[in-house]
């Protein structure tokens, strides 16, 4: 028995060591800010090391340079016994992002990582022009939505309410269904500023967001009640995706695609919030990440009621970027639907970079130079389209599809703006 226990202990320890010893890529560029002019050479240095920092001395790494993950520029196979760290240099002749992908197959699992260098990113333009009827289409859809009774459903949530705030589950009618969310109102503060948020891709939220000094309205994109009795939000999400991932539902019909209902319903919810007696309509803010970042651009352009917007790694940008040999942002509609003429005709109307063209309020955006989900070129295409005189982008070198302190400080900035705004 003692011997068996000893064997088990040794096995567990070795397993833990194996798990903890996974190697990791580290990247650097010859310019810390990763910014270059077209035609200049960028030199990447790549190190593959154990957890303790010791460079690997066996195996092979494949390095590949591309234009934003698409057009291959060069590649090299690195023998780690001869080079580690290794370098690879390249350039772009037109604005975009030079992406380095490193691949190592010598461990228990294949290891991949990317890094990016920016080439005149402020000159990146969307892969296709704004449709001539873009604005008229959405104004028409907004007007059509208003012919549907709002049918507000508002249910107090006792478990999320106390003497300081009261929380509610809310839902609103929208073309083709409903949108659901959560409202939280501070008590005894008179008319208060409010912020709105839409979650990133996934099941959504099933509880309110509490903020002592602000009203909050968190809105899911999905058509289901997130607190439906007898089912978890994960079960509801799985049911929604039974016949395909939700964002592709209804495509390529621009009046039936999944986000049509979500955009119009969430827009109605924002208008309802601004009209409530507890809310100061001149002090509305927004923040979101990924899918939520996209809705910041969409609502910022379509609605116009927000005093400050924060969008971290926004999705749904520059769907036709491949026409400029760049990668579009999530969810890569055209690639998913085989680049059909019908999907190419639909996607401009659901491109957050096109809504961004109508944003006139202060906005901050975060972009990850190593983001393969919401490509940095697609984010810059949106940022560059924004006409607001008060806009800022945070270049997060080496960041993938994630968030860094710049997101948190920008949210704090947004709250400060709507706190200071006058009625």
BAMAR-283998 format. One record per residue (C-alpha): residue in one letter; x, y, z. Coordinates in steps of 0.25 Angstrom, whole numbers, plus 2048, in hexadecimal, padded with zeros to 3 digits. Layout:
BEGIN
 rest  px  py  pz
    a   X   Y   Z
...
//
This chain:
BEGIN
 rest  px  py  pz
    x 800 800 800
    x 80B 80A 804
    x 812 806 7F7
    x 806 809 7EF
    x 804 816 7F6
    x 812 81A 7F3
    x 810 816 7E4
    x 804 81F 7E3
    x 80B 82B 7EA
    x 817 82A 7E0
    x 80D 829 7D4
    x 806 835 7D9
    x 812 83D 7DB
    x 818 839 7CD
    x 80A 83D 7C7
    x 80B 84A 7CE
    x 819 84C 7C9
    x 815 848 7BB
    x 80A 852 7BB
    x 812 85D 7C1
    x 81E 85B 7B7
    x 816 85F 7AB
    x 81F 868 7A3
    x 81C 876 79F
    x 81F 880 794
    x 824 88E 797
    x 825 898 78C
    x 82C 8A6 78A
    x 82D 8B0 77F
    x 838 8B9 77C
    x 82F 8C4 77F
    x 827 8C3 78C
    x 81B 8CB 787
    x 81A 8C1 77B
    x 817 8CD 772
    x 81E 8CE 764
    x 81C 8D6 757
    x 819 8CE 74B
    x 826 8C8 744
    x 82E 8C8 752
    x 833 8BB 757
    x 82D 8B5 764
    x 836 8AB 76B
    x 82F 8A1 774
    x 837 899 77E
    x 830 88C 783
    x 834 884 790
    x 82E 876 793
    x 831 873 7A2
    x 82D 86A 7AD
    x 825 870 7B9
    x 832 873 7C0
    x 837 87C 7B4
    x 841 871 7AF
    x 841 871 7A0
    x 83E 864 799
    x 849 85E 792
    x 842 853 78A
    x 837 853 780
    x 833 85C 775
    x 82B 869 774
    x 824 86E 767
    x 823 87D 766
    x 819 883 75C
    x 817 891 758
    x 80A 896 752
    x 803 8A2 74E
    x 7F9 8A2 75A
    x 7F7 893 75A
    x 7F4 892 74B
    x 7FE 894 740
    x 80B 88C 743
    x 818 894 743
    x 823 88B 747
    x 826 87F 751
    x 831 878 757
    x 834 86B 75F
    x 83C 86D 76B
    x 845 862 771
    x 844 865 780
    x 852 85E 782
    x 858 869 779
    x 84F 875 77B
    x 847 879 788
    x 844 884 788
    x 842 886 779
    x 83F 892 770
    x 837 894 764
    x 835 8A2 75D
    x 82B 8A7 753
    x 823 8B3 74E
    x 816 8B8 748
    x 815 8C1 73C
    x 807 8C6 740
    x 800 8C9 74D
    x 7FC 8BD 755
    x 802 8B3 760
    x 80E 8AA 75E
    x 80A 89D 765
    x 814 893 76A
    x 80F 885 76E
    x 818 87C 775
    x 815 86D 776
    x 81B 862 77E
    x 817 853 77D
    x 821 84D 786
    x 819 84D 793
    x 80E 846 798
    x 805 84F 790
    x 807 858 784
    x 80B 866 789
    x 807 872 781
    x 809 881 783
    x 808 88E 77B
    x 80E 89C 77C
    x 80C 8A8 774
    x 812 8B5 76E
    x 80A 8C1 76A
    x 80D 8C8 75C
    x 807 8D5 75C
    x 7FA 8D0 762
    x 7F3 8DE 762
    x 7F3 8DD 753
    x 7EB 8D0 753
    x 7DE 8D1 74C
    x 7D2 8C7 74C
    x 7D2 8BD 741
    x 7C6 8C2 73B
    x 7BF 8D0 73A
    x 7B2 8D3 742
    x 7A6 8CF 73B
    x 79E 8DB 735
    x 791 8D7 73D
    x 798 8D2 74A
    x 792 8DE 752
    x 785 8DE 74C
    x 784 8CF 74D
    x 786 8CF 75C
    x 77D 8DC 75E
    x 772 8D4 757
    x 774 8C8 760
    x 774 8D0 76D
    x 767 8D7 768
    x 761 8C9 765
    x 765 8C4 773
    x 75E 8D0 779
    x 751 8CB 773
    x 752 8BF 77C
    x 74D 8C1 78B
    x 759 8C1 794
    x 752 8B7 79D
    x 75C 8BA 7A9
    x 75D 8AE 7B3
    x 763 8B3 7C0
    x 765 8A9 7CB
    x 76B 8AD 7D9
    x 777 8A4 7DD
    x 776 8A3 7EC
    x 783 89C 7ED
    x 78A 8A7 7E6
    x 783 8B3 7EE
    x 785 8BA 7FB
    x 784 8C7 801
    x 78F 8CD 7F8
    x 78A 8C8 7EB
    x 77F 8C0 7E4
    x 781 8B7 7D8
    x 777 8B2 7CE
    x 777 8A8 7C2
    x 772 8AF 7B6
    x 76E 8AC 7A8
    x 769 8B3 79C
    x 762 8AF 78F
    x 76A 8B0 782
    x 768 8AC 774
    x 768 89D 774
    x 769 89B 783
    x 76E 8A2 78F
    x 77A 8A6 796
    x 77D 8A4 7A5
    x 786 8AA 7AF
    x 787 8B0 7BD
    x 785 8BD 7C3
    x 78B 8C2 7D1
    x 786 8CF 7D7
    x 78D 8D6 7E3
    x 783 8DB 7ED
    x 781 8E9 7F3
    x 78B 8F0 7E9
    x 781 8F7 7E0
    x 784 8F7 7D1
    x 791 8EF 7CF
    x 79A 8ED 7C4
    x 79A 8DF 7BD
    x 7A3 8D6 7B6
    x 79F 8CB 7AC
    x 7A6 8BE 7A8
    x 7A5 8B2 79F
    x 7AD 8A6 7A2
    x 7B7 89F 799
    x 7B3 893 791
    x 7AE 887 799
    x 7A1 884 7A1
    x 7A0 893 7A7
    x 79D 897 7B5
    x 793 891 7BF
    x 795 89C 7CA
    x 795 8AB 7CB
    x 7A1 8B4 7CC
    x 7A2 8BC 7D9
    x 7A8 8C9 7D9
    x 7A6 8D2 7E5
    x 7A6 8DF 7DE
    x 7A0 8DC 7D1
    x 794 8D6 7CB
    x 798 8CA 7C2
    x 791 8C3 7B7
    x 798 8B6 7B2
    x 791 8B0 7A5
    x 793 8A3 79F
    x 793 8A1 790
    x 78B 893 791
    x 77C 891 790
    x 77A 889 79C
    x 777 88C 7AB
    x 784 88A 7B2
    x 77D 887 7BF
    x 773 87D 7B9
    x 76E 874 7C4
    x 773 866 7C3
    x 77F 869 7B9
    x 78D 86E 7BB
    x 792 879 7B2
    x 79C 86F 7AC
    x 791 866 7A9
    x 789 871 7A2
    x 795 875 79A
    x 798 866 795
    x 78A 865 790
    x 78B 873 789
    x 797 86D 782
    x 791 85F 77F
    x 791 862 770
    x 79D 86B 76E
    x 7A4 876 776
    x 79B 881 779
    x 7A1 88C 772
    x 79F 886 764
    x 790 883 766
    x 788 88A 75C
    x 794 88D 753
    x 794 892 748
    x 787 899 749
    x 78A 8A7 74F
    x 77C 8A8 756
    x 77D 89A 75C
    x 78B 898 760
    x 78D 896 76F
    x 792 8A4 772
    x 787 8AB 76B
    x 77D 8A9 777
    x 789 8AB 781
    x 78D 8B8 77C
    x 77F 8BE 77B
    x 77A 8B8 788
    x 786 8BD 790
    x 785 8CB 789
    x 776 8CB 78E
    x 77B 8C7 79C
    x 785 8D3 79C
    x 77A 8DD 798
    x 771 8D7 7A3
    x 77C 8D9 7AD
    x 77F 8E7 7A9
    x 770 8EB 7AB
    x 76F 8E5 7B9
    x 76D 8F0 7C4
    x 778 8EA 7CD
    x 782 8EC 7C1
    x 789 8F8 7BC
    x 789 8F6 7AD
    x 795 900 7AB
    x 79E 8F7 7B3
    x 79E 8E9 7AC
    x 7AA 8E1 7AA
    x 7AE 8D4 7A4
    x 7B9 8C9 7A5
    x 7BA 8BC 79F
    x 7C5 8B2 79A
    x 7C5 8A9 78D
    x 7B7 8A7 789
    x 7B4 8B2 794
    x 7BE 8BB 78E
    x 7B7 8BA 781
    x 7AA 8BE 787
    x 7B1 8CA 78C
    x 7B4 8CE 77E
    x 7A6 8CA 779
    x 79F 8D2 784
    x 7A8 8DD 783
    x 7A5 8DF 775
    x 797 8DC 774
    x 791 8E1 781
    x 79A 8ED 785
    x 795 8EF 793
    x 7A3 8EB 79A
    x 7AC 8F5 7A0
    x 7B8 8EC 7A0
    x 7BB 8DE 79A
    x 7C5 8D3 79D
    x 7C8 8C8 793
    x 7D2 8BD 796
    x 7D6 8B4 78A
    x 7C9 8B7 783
    x 7C4 8AB 77A
    x 7BB 8AC 76E
    x 7C5 8B6 767
    x 7C9 8B7 758
    x 7C2 8AA 753
    x 7C8 8AC 745
    x 7D6 8AF 74A
    x 7DB 8A3 741
    x 7D9 8AC 735
    x 7E5 8B3 73A
    x 7EC 8A6 73D
    x 7E9 8A8 74C
    x 7E2 8A0 756
    x 7D4 8A4 75A
    x 7CF 8A4 769
    x 7C6 89A 76F
    x 7BE 892 76B
    x 7C4 892 75D
    x 7B7 891 756
    x 7BC 890 748
    x 7C5 885 74A
    x 7BB 87D 752
    x 7B1 87F 747
    x 7BA 87C 73C
    x 7BC 88A 737
    x 7AE 88A 730
    x 7A9 896 729
    x 79D 896 732
    x 7A6 897 73F
    x 7AF 8A1 739
    x 7A2 8AA 736
    x 79D 8A8 745
    x 7AA 8AA 74D
    x 7AC 8B9 74B
    x 79F 8BC 752
    x 7A4 8B4 75E
    x 7B2 8BA 75E
    x 7B5 8C1 76B
    x 7C0 8C9 763
    x 7B4 8CF 75B
    x 7AC 8D3 767
    x 7B9 8D9 76C
    x 7B8 8E3 761
    x 7AD 8EA 769
    x 7B3 8EB 777
    x 7B5 8FA 77B
    x 7B7 8F8 78A
    x 7C3 8F5 792
    x 7C8 8E7 790
    x 7D4 8DE 795
    x 7D8 8D1 78E
    x 7E2 8C6 791
    x 7E8 8BE 787
    x 7F1 8B1 788
    x 7FC 8B0 77F
    x 7FC 8A1 780
    x 7ED 89F 780
    x 7E9 894 776
    x 7DA 895 779
    x 7D8 8A4 777
    x 7E4 8A7 76E
    x 7EB 8B4 771
    x 7E9 8B9 763
    x 7DA 8B7 764
    x 7DA 8BF 771
    x 7E2 8CA 76B
    x 7D9 8CB 75F
    x 7CE 8CE 769
    x 7D6 8D8 771
    x 7DB 8E0 764
    x 7CC 8E1 75F
    x 7C7 8E8 76C
    x 7C5 8F7 76A
    x 7C5 8FB 779
    x 7D0 905 77C
    x 7D2 8FE 78A
    x 7D6 8F0 787
    x 7E2 8E8 78C
    x 7E7 8DA 789
    x 7F0 8D2 792
    x 7FA 8CA 78B
    x 7FC 8BD 793
    x 809 8B7 78D
    x 809 8A8 78F
    x 7FB 8A7 794
    x 7F1 89D 78E
    x 7E2 89C 790
    x 7E3 8A1 79E
    x 7E3 8AE 7A7
    x 7ED 8B6 7AE
    x 7ED 8C1 7B8
    x 7EA 8CB 7AD
    x 7DC 8C5 7AC
    x 7DA 8C7 7BB
    x 7E0 8D5 7BB
    x 7D7 8D9 7AF
    x 7CA 8D3 7B6
    x 7CE 8DC 7C2
    x 7D0 8E8 7B8
    x 7C2 8E5 7B2
    x 7BC 8E5 7C0
    x 7C3 8F2 7C3
    x 7BE 8F9 7B7
    x 7AF 8F5 7BA
    x 7B1 8F9 7C8
    x 7B5 907 7C4
    x 7AC 909 7B9
    x 7A1 914 7BC
    x 792 912 7BA
//
